[in-house]
Amino acid sequence: MLIQLNNVLSVDELKHVQLLLDKAEWTPGHLSAGTSAKKEKSNEEVDQQCSSWKDINKLVATRLYQHHEFQSAVLPHRLSAAFISRYKEGMSYKAHVDNPIMGTPAARYRSDVAITVFLSDADSYTGGELLVHTRFGPVKTKLPAGCAVAYPASSLHEVTEIQSGERLACVLWAQSLVRDAHQREILADLNDAKEALNLSAADAKVTNLIDQTYMNLVRMWSDI
C-alpha cells in the first residue's frame, strides 16, 4: 500500500532546505547503493559529512515523527538517516529492491518502509516519477514539494529518467514496530475508525472496544 503524506515540510521549510542545498557538497549516488543496485543508479547525493546534510536530515526526521499519518501508517520503531538525491536530465534509478538490512555494523535496522519526501515542485521537471511495481500493476507517484509517499521497501521500484529540469528528493527507511505490511494496513484502518469514534461517540461501548482491540493487536503483532 502506498501512503501519501501531505505537508510534511512547510513552504518556509522548503525555502530553507533549498538554501542549504545551494551550498551542499554532492557525491555520485552509486557510492551508497547496494551491490546489486550500483549499476542501476544514476544520480547525485548530498555528502553526509557536510553541514547542509546534517540540518536537512534533522529537519526531515523531526517532521516525519511529528506527522500524524506517518505515525499511524508506519508505526516507526527506527528511522534511517536521510539520503538527499538530485536527478538531472538523463539520470534515473532503474528497477531495484532495497536492501533488507541497512545501517552500520553497530546500528543495523530492517528496512520495512521506504519514504520519499519530494523537495522540488512537481512542474519544475519532467520524468522522474517514482514508479512502484505492485501486485495490481505499476503505480507512478510525483507529488508537490513538501509532500511524501511511504510504501513497502520490499517493492520493486524505480525513478524514471529525467527528461528536463531537476528532481530533488529526500529518501529514508523506517523499521516498523510491525514488520508485516498487511498488518500495518489493518492497524492504520482500525486507527482511523478508532479516532472517528472518539470524535463522534467517545463514551460508547463500541469506541472502548475498538480502542482495546487496536491496542491488543499492536501488542500481538509488534516486534521490538
Disulfide bonds with the S-S distance in Angstrom:
none
